[in-house]
Amino acid sequence: MRKIVGVLKKIIVFLIVIIISIQFVRAYVYNKIAPELKKWHEKSSFKEPDYKKFKTIDEYLIAEKIFLDEVFKEVEIDSKDNLTRFSKSGILSSLDKEGNNINASFQMIPENIKGGVLLLHGLTDSPFMMRDTAKIFYENGYYVLGLRYKYHGTYPGELQKVSQKDFEDAAVFGSKMIKEKLKDIKNPEFYMVGFSTGAAATLQYISSSIRKDKDLLKPKKIFWLSPAMGVSPAAKFGFLDSWVSLIPTFKKFQWLDINPEYDPAKYNSFPKNSGIQVYYLIKKAKINFMKLSKKEKEELPPIYSYTSLVDSTVLDKDLYDIFFKMENPENKLVIFDVNRKFEEFFKPNVINLNLRDEALDLDFKFNVSFVSNYNTKKDDAVEVLNYSSGKFSEERNTNLKWNESNFSLSHVSIPISPNNSIYGQNSILGDLRLKGENNSLYLSPNLLYRIRYNEFFEYIENDIKEELKNSLVD
């Protein structure tokens, strides 16, 4: 027995040495080939405003503006570099014409308030990503709060500080600020909108509001945009890279991507810590959700989710799994298909996906809508295939159509209108068409051809408006 134990110990030690050696080799190679780090890849010397210190959203917005101004000055480029978010004079600056930071939290206040809406953006994003969706609610009489997470909307080095709790705290703080804002409104309605990581934060929020904190404002309905209900399992092992990257020589190894920061409202560089923390957030949200009893699940608000059939950021099977386990027939899942005109260019798993057969085989217990030109293969003949209670119905002659050169939507495009000033169809980044020789740029080709706006944003807009009308009837 002692011999066996001794052999096992030697094997374990051997494996540990192998793992450590592999990590150091990976770190050494990455350190050699990765671009040089800039000042904005460091951590800021400033502290984020503490949510707990503020009783009203107006107090917080003032403190946040001072903070964002200070942080911007710390890495501001004093030159005419037009292609960076850190140049005041640049065409892609984070500051608008009035000098306001577009990454800041925002509120929209209609004249006659029906209720409130909290919008939570995604990882590496800022509240600007939520402005197009926010307008839908504002124009229908709802007070809107688009809240910035800590360490977002500043510069990417800050994401080395972020923890999964920061996303949870933002959801709780935002709901309390809306509750305070609506205190004089009779029977106000409350909604939540979560994009990507924001969806995971809303799942954690509603599970906690049912299981633990009964004082939290409960949303009547929730809307998810490209919801992050699952990310690569490799994220759980990110801590191994983090340990190695603590050695100054391997500082670059803290980063999964090191890219130029030309996007004024979203980080292009991506530290591994942020992915790890989102993995922890999703895991915690799912655990708390699974702890809900059958009776408690009945307290969950209806959820309306909008996602692209192809999404390289999140795992769609985890989203479907959550919907199945919620067992709420009011829930609705909207899937935007790829442009079937380009079927010859797609991978087999996409080409062979028959949406009608999939729905029948899986026997969805919730509502599903497929926005697709599966039958026609034409840009201007997009149909909506609705599935409810085991039956299909098709909506033809819609106004929905593909741009002739677009082959799919993307994870980041779902909440963005084609008219968006930065990411829209005729904007600088939305219409980016760089062409040249292979291996000339250290920018990933994925960043260059990834679509930034949603061709079918009008569908989401009409869908949300319809649900708001139904809420008034209820």
Summary of the structure (lengths in Angstrom):
residues: 474
radius of gyration: 23.2
end to end distance: 69.9
largest distance: 79.8
contacts: 1497
relative contact order: 0.10
helix: 42%
strand: 13%
